[in-house]
Amino acid sequence: MGQQPGSSQLDSAMEWVVLTMGSRPVELRRAADSLVPHAVTIVANGEQVDRGAAATTVVELPVNVGVPGGRHAGLAAGSAPLVGFLDD
């Protein structure tokens, strides 16, 4: 199966924010890896994370600010016109 027409433009116009509390490193890695080739920002909500996941950017928040706060932090770290959100 070939590449969808226009998908390379979508790849560069979209990024993903993945929220994690750091308690599921295997699931986090799978989630981040599944989003390639898009830019991926991992937001560690009050925890440190495995930096081996396919992340373009990692935002480590010193305290858990909840889902809305984590999403806002991830959104502020990026610049794409389209953003998707995923929790690990």
N, C-alpha and C positions, 0 to 999 in steps of 0.2 A: 504494500500500500504506500502511495507517495505522500508527500507533504501537502497539507491543505493549502489552497491558494490564499496568499496573504498572511499565512501563519507566522512568518518571520517578522512581519510588522507588529503582530500581536505580541510575539515573544519579547520584543524590545519595549513595547508600550505598557506592559503589565508587570507588576511585581506582587509578591505575596508576603504577608506578615504572618508568621507562625508564633503563637503564644505557647509558652511552656512554664511549668513550675519546676522543671528539672528532675521530676521523679520518674520519667519514662524515656530514658536515653535511646533505647532501640526504636521506639515509636517515633521519637523526634527525628532521628536520622532518616527513617523511612519516609516520613512526611516531607522533610526538606528535600530529600533526593528525588521524590516523585514530582517536584515542582520545577526541576531543571527542564528547559533552559531559561526560565524566568529568573529575575533577580529575587532573592529570598532574604528577608530580614527576620532573624529569630529574636524574639523578645523574651528574655529570662526574667520572669516576674518574681523578683526577690530571691533568686537562686543563680548559681553559676551553671553554665551548660557546657556540654561537650562541643568543642569548636571544630570537630571533625565532620560535622554535618555540612551539607552543601549549602552553606549560607554565604550570601554576599556581604551581609552586615549582621553583627550581633549587638543587641542593646541589652545590657545587664542593669536592671533596675535594683537599687539597694533594698527595697521593700516591695512586697506584693501590693500592687495598686489596683488589683482586680482586673477583670476582663476589659471593661471600657478604658481604663487608664493604660493598660498594656497595649491595646489597639491604637490608642492615640499616640503613644510613644513610638510604635512601629511606623505609623503613618508619617509622623514628623521626621523619621530617619530616611524616608524615601522621597522620590520625586516623580514617579511614573503617573500618568493620567488615569490609569486603571489599577486598582488595588484589590486583591482578594485576601480574605482572612481565614486562617485555619488554626485550630487548637490541636495540640498533640494528643 
